[in-house]
Amino acid sequence: MRTVSGDDIARVLTYAGLVEALRDAFRSDIVVPVRHHYALPQPSADGTLLVMPAWTASPGFVGCKIVTVCPDNLAVDVPSVQGTYLLMSGTTGEPLAVMDGGTLTAWRTGAASALAASYLARSDASHLLMVGAGALGIHLVRAHAAVRPVRRVTLWNRTRARAGRLAAALAPDGFAVSVTDDLEAAVREADVISCATLSTVPLIQGAWLARGAHVDLVGGFAPHMREADDMAIMRSRLYVDTRDGVREAGDIASPLARGIIGDADIRGDLFDLCRGTTEGRTSADEITLFKSAGTAIEDLAAAMLAWTRLGAP
């Protein structure tokens, strides 16, 4: 059994290539059972344990990711998301590789948002606002830039110093990067607003969204979490990664539960978009919103791509 490090994954993957691998995966017959999640007691805020299996419908590969999300890690400058991915043979069940689950998750999360943006963001979108400067931030920026002509990047984070570190990491990529403390002004100016936080109160206000904006909500994976307010949800043409998965995520679950939106207001998921059974953006002026909660399809697709590009049998 091979051990695949985060450096190995970063060496062989590209964002453009992974976006296309995900597009193919959402058109395929990968089997994804409902993920299991459990609360992990922590001093200030409970963490979460996630178990996410998936396998190809025909003999090929079986994969399972075990993830922990520990909000208290931020206080000690450790990424809040940690994980391990086990890739197995779909024919014999034998373990093939243990992969760095955190790196795999970060890459596939960025690529999933970029996949959605390839259908939902304006083709000329060049100004990206990244809300949240955690481990996902650099991947989301780079992945969006792989599908849209992003040249200007604005960063906002509750702790400005973390945004500054992300700005320094992005500087060699050639973006015009700035850090702001004025979230409202940044939202009003941005073409794409990507959020990856653990916020439990809405950060993005619907009244701030400009015509033609695309909102990408990544961070809020539990019912008590919110990154955008009800007005943002109501003003937007709504899409999700999977219809079942986002029912656990507060940005969709809460408005649904209170009758702010109904099931019919969710125009499609990544299966629909990738298979062409629903329209993406229909005009330059409409506001689109994509909510992801993560799905094991993305993990398996990323693991298979990494395994293949590593030259493994």
Secondary structure, DSSP 8 states (H G I E B T S, - for coil): -EEE-HHHHHHH--HHHHHHHHHHHHTTT-B----EEEEE--SSS-EEEEEEEEE-SSSSEEEEEEEEE-GGGGGGT--SEEEEEEEEETTT--EEEEEEHHHHHHHHHHHHHHHHHHHHS-TT--EEEEE--STTHHHHHHHHHHHS---EEEEE-SSHHHHHHHHHHHGGGT-EEEE-S-HHHHHHH-SEEEE----SS--B-GGG--TT-EEEE-S--STT--SB-HHHHHHSEEEES-TTGGGGSHHHHHHHHTTSS-GGGEEEEHHHHHHTSS-----SS--EEEE----HHHHHHHHHHHHHHTT--
